Structures are given as structure tokens and as C-alpha cells.
Amino acid sequence: MIDFNNKSLFKLKQNPDYAQKVAPLLLDGEEILDSFKSMRDGVVFTSKRIIAVNIQGITGSKKDFTSLPYKNIVAYSVETSGTFDIDSELELYFSALGKVRFEFSGKSRLMDIAHYIARYAL
């Protein structure tokens, strides 16, 4: 499983092409909302869950997929970007897992994602 306490792992930039990595895992009717990539790892937000992808090894052929269903979120926090601080943050608190934090660089549709989270978590 991914070490969610490693902040540098989740300095994410929007990358629509990253969604293809999780396409085989999607359920019927599940849609991609947005996808983000850090150096090698990434996160894909779907209409039902968050899928964190941890690329492992030198060649990157080994991958760890962690599925975080919205229904297991007990609380969350959204921090939008400002004038001088262009990064935004999403903190999620999962039952039995604890806190998961994502940092986003530049523009992102974070408020749209927060709307989906609210739909399932509230």
C-alpha cells in the first residue's frame, strides 16, 4: 500500500493521460473525473472512488493500485489556491485508514471533486 504520510509523493499536476493506467480497474458506469501525476506516481478521481497508483521498481513495470472509496470518508477538508500560494490541498479522513493528504500544483478541478466526495460522504 502507498505511504500516504510521504508528502512529496503527492505533489500532483493535472495529467489527463494518467487515467489510462486505471482503466482496467473501473466498474460498469464508473467515470473518470480527473487524473493527476507526480514524478511517476499518480491519483485518479472517479465518480465512485480515488485510485492512487504507486509505480515501483527501476523499470516501472510493477504498480500498486490503492482504491479509496468515497463511502469510507468520514471527514474532509479542501484548501483552494490563492494569489501567491498557487497550490491547493485535499485532506481526507477514512474510517480504519486515517488521514490521506493530496497536494495539487497549479490549476485543478478540486471543487468539482469535492462535490463528488460530498455526494458520497454525506
C-alpha positions as CSV (number, residue, x, y, z in Angstrom):
1,M,0.0,0.0,0.0
2,I,1.1,3.6,-0.6
3,D,2.7,5.5,2.3
4,F,0.2,8.4,2.5
5,N,2.4,10.2,5.0
6,N,5.1,10.9,2.4
7,K,4.1,14.4,1.2
8,S,6.5,14.6,-1.7
9,L,4.7,11.6,-3.3
10,F,1.5,13.6,-3.8
11,K,2.6,17.0,-5.2
12,L,0.3,16.4,-8.2
13,K,-0.1,18.1,-11.5
14,Q,-3.2,17.6,-13.7
15,N,-2.5,15.0,-16.4
16,P,-5.5,13.6,-18.3
17,D,-3.3,10.8,-19.9
18,Y,-2.7,9.2,-16.5
19,A,-6.2,7.9,-16.3
20,Q,-5.4,5.1,-18.8
21,K,-3.3,3.4,-16.0
22,V,-6.5,2.6,-14.1
23,A,-8.9,1.9,-17.0
24,P,-8.9,-1.9,-16.4
25,L,-10.0,-1.4,-12.8
26,L,-13.1,0.7,-13.5
27,L,-16.5,-0.7,-12.7
28,D,-19.5,-0.5,-15.1
29,G,-20.8,3.0,-15.0
30,E,-17.8,4.4,-13.2
31,E,-16.4,7.5,-14.9
32,I,-13.1,9.3,-14.6
33,L,-13.4,12.8,-13.1
34,D,-9.8,13.9,-13.3
35,S,-6.3,12.5,-13.1
36,F,-3.1,13.8,-11.7
37,K,0.6,12.8,-11.8
38,S,3.6,13.4,-9.7
39,M,7.1,12.2,-10.8
40,R,6.0,8.7,-11.5
41,D,3.0,8.1,-9.2
42,G,-0.4,9.5,-9.7
43,V,-4.0,9.7,-8.5
44,V,-7.2,9.2,-10.5
45,F,-10.5,10.5,-9.2
46,T,-13.5,8.6,-10.4
47,S,-17.3,9.0,-9.8
48,K,-17.0,6.4,-7.0
49,R,-13.5,6.4,-5.6
50,I,-9.9,7.6,-5.6
51,I,-7.4,5.3,-7.1
52,A,-3.8,6.0,-6.1
53,V,-1.1,4.5,-8.3
54,N,2.4,3.8,-7.0
55,I,4.9,2.9,-9.7
56,Q,7.6,0.6,-8.3
57,G,11.0,-0.6,-9.4
58,I,13.5,0.8,-11.8
59,T,11.5,-0.1,-15.0
60,G,8.2,0.9,-13.6
61,S,6.5,-2.3,-14.7
62,K,5.3,-3.1,-11.2
63,K,2.4,-1.0,-10.0
64,D,0.5,-0.8,-6.7
65,F,-3.2,0.4,-7.0
66,T,-4.9,1.6,-3.9
67,S,-8.7,2.1,-4.1
68,L,-10.2,4.6,-1.7
69,P,-14.0,4.5,-1.9
70,Y,-15.7,7.8,-1.2
71,K,-18.2,5.9,1.0
72,N,-15.5,5.3,3.6
73,I,-14.7,9.0,4.1
74,V,-15.8,10.3,7.5
75,A,-14.5,13.9,7.1
76,Y,-12.6,16.0,4.5
77,S,-11.0,19.4,4.0
78,V,-10.4,21.4,0.8
79,E,-7.9,24.3,0.7
80,T,-8.0,26.2,-2.6
81,S,-5.2,28.1,-4.2
82,G,-4.7,31.8,-3.6
83,T,-3.0,34.7,-5.3
84,F,0.6,33.9,-4.1
85,D,0.1,30.3,-3.0
86,I,-1.0,28.5,-6.2
87,D,-1.1,25.1,-4.6
88,S,-4.3,23.5,-3.3
89,E,-4.8,20.7,-0.8
90,L,-7.3,17.9,-0.2
91,E,-7.3,16.1,3.2
92,L,-9.5,13.1,3.6
93,Y,-10.2,11.1,6.7
94,F,-11.0,7.4,6.1
95,S,-12.5,5.0,8.6
96,A,-9.9,2.4,9.6
97,L,-7.2,4.1,7.5
98,G,-6.8,7.6,8.9
99,K,-5.7,10.8,7.1
100,V,-4.8,10.9,3.4
101,R,-3.5,14.2,2.0
102,F,-3.0,15.3,-1.6
103,E,-1.3,18.5,-2.7
104,F,-2.0,19.9,-6.1
105,S,0.2,22.2,-8.2
106,G,-1.4,24.7,-10.5
107,K,-5.0,24.5,-11.7
108,S,-7.2,21.7,-10.7
109,R,-10.9,21.0,-10.6
110,L,-10.7,20.4,-6.9
111,M,-14.1,21.9,-6.1
112,D,-15.8,19.6,-8.6
113,I,-14.0,16.6,-6.9
114,A,-15.1,17.9,-3.5
115,H,-18.7,17.9,-4.8
116,Y,-18.4,14.2,-5.7
117,I,-16.9,13.5,-2.3
118,A,-19.7,15.3,-0.5
119,R,-22.3,13.3,-2.5
120,Y,-21.0,10.0,-1.2
121,A,-19.6,11.0,2.2
122,L,-22.6,13.0,3.5
